[in-house]
Amino acid sequence: MAKIPPRGTPLTETAPAPTIAPAAAGHPVRQLLAASVGNAVEWFDWYAYTFLAAYIADQVFPKSSGNSLVPLLSTFAVFAVGFFMRPVGGLLMGAVADRHGRRAALTVTILLMGGSSLLVGLTPTYAAVGILAPVVLVLARLLQGLSVGGEFAASTTFLVESAGPGRRGLFSSFQYVSTSIGQLAASGIAALLVGGLAEGQMNGWGWRVPFVIGALLGLVGFWIRRSAHETRSAEQQQGERPGLFDALRHHPRESLLICGITAGGTLAYYTWTSYLPTYAELNTEIDKADALLAGTLSLAFFTLLQPLGGLLSDRFGRKPSLLFFGVGFAVLSVPLLRAVDGSFLSLLLVSCAGMVLLTGFTSISAAVNAEVFPARVRAAGIGFPYSLTVAVFGGTAPYVGTLLKDLDRPGLFPWYVAVLCLVSSAVYLRLPESAHKELER
C-alpha cells in the first residue's frame, strides 16, 4: 500500500498524489441513483424559485408605482442572498462529509432542502402580513443556500469516488445530469402552470405548487440516500479527523485554483440555464410562456449532452473540454445574446448553441474539482471556494443583467460573460492534465 503524504502536501503535475486502496465500492448504478435522485430534488427546489421569480415578486414584495422592475430586482436580490449562504454550506457540510462520511452529509442536505422548500411554498403575501413576507422568504432562501452549498461538496466527492478506473468523467457528468433533470422538472412544471392557469390563479396559489412538490420529493430523496454505500476509505475513517479550515489552511493554492476554474463556468451556466428566458423577456417582445418553453427544450438537450462530454474527457483529457467551453464563450457570448430577437426560434437556437459550449465545463467540473484536492479534505476543500465563486458570479448573474437593463445598458451584460470566460480560459491553459491519473482515496 502506498504511503500517505504528510498533511498539507500540495498536488502537482510532477508529483501526483499516491493512491490508497479504495474501500469496497457499492453497485455503480445504486451509487449514481443515490447521488442523482437527491441532487435532482435539491435543484428542483432551487430553480423553481428562479422560474417563478416574477410571480413571487408580485406577491411577496411591495409594488413601486415609479418602477415596475423594483419587485423583480428585489426577488433576484433574495436569489443572490441564498447564494451567499452556499459557501457556509459548502464549508460546514463539506467538513461533515470529510469527518463523518459522504452519506451522512448527503442525508442532512436533502432534509434541509425539503424543509426550506416547504417554507417558500407557505410564505405569506405582502398584502397579508407586510414586511414579514419578505423576511420569511429570505429565511427560506438562506436555508436553501446552506443546503445547496453542502450538496455540491458532498455529492461531487461521492460521485467521483464511486467511479471505476477511467470513468471519473462519466460519473462526474451525472452531477449536471441530475441537476438538469431537477431544473428541467422545475421549468416544465412552471411552464405547465403558466400555460394552464389564469393569471389570477398563478398569482394566488399556482406559484406555490412546485415548492410543496419539492418538499414531498425531499422525503423520497432521503429514503433513497439512506441505502447508499459510503465512499470514504477505511484509512480516512480510522485516521485523525480534519479540522474545519484544514483545506484552506494547508491547500491555499488549490483553493484559489477552484475559484479560477469555476468563475467563467458558473456565470455562463446561470446565464444560459436560469436567466436567459428572463433576459429575452426584458430585452425583446417574446411571450413569457414561449420563453419558458424554449428554456425547457434546451435543458432537455443539455441533459443528453452531459454523459457524452464526460466520456470524451475520459478519453482525450480535461483540458481540451475546458478550453472548448472557455474560448467558445469568450468569442461567442456577445453575438449569441445579440441574436435573441424576440422570436421563439431565435431563443431556442441561442439556448442550444450555448448548451453545447457549456457542456465542456459542466460535464467534467466535478471530476476536475475532485482531482485537485487530496481525499482527507476533498469535500470541504471543494465546497467552500466553489460555492463562494458561484455566489459572487453565478448567483448575481440575474441581478446584474436586470440591473443593467434598468440602467439602460443591457448591451454590457454579454461582454461581462465573455470577459469572465476569457479569464477562466487562462486558468485552464495552466492546469495539469489529470484525466489519466489515479485518484487518491
Secondary structure, 3 states (H helix, E strand, C coil): CCCCCCCCCCCCCCCCCCCCCCCCCCCHHHHHHHHHHHHHHHHHHHHHHHHCHHHHHHHHCCCCCCCCHHHHHHHHHHHHHHHCCHHHHHHHHHHHHHHHCHHHHHHHHHHHHHHHHHHHHCCCCHHHHCCHHHHHHHHHHHHHHHHHHHHHHHHHHHHHHHCCCCCHHHHHHHHHHHHHHHHHHHHHHHHHHHHHCCHHHHHHCHHHHHHHHHHHHHHHHHHHHCCCCCCCCHHHHHCCCCCCCHHHHHCHHHHHHHHHHHHHHHHHHHHHHHHHHHHHHHHCCCCHHHHHHHHHHHHHHHHHHHHHHHHHHHHHCHHHHHHHHHHHHHHHHHHHHHCCCCCHHHHHHHHHHHHHHHHHHHCCHHHHHHCCCCHHHHHHHHHHHHHHHHHHHHCCHHHHHHHHHHCCCCCHHHHHHHHHHHHHHHHHHHCCCCCCCCCCC
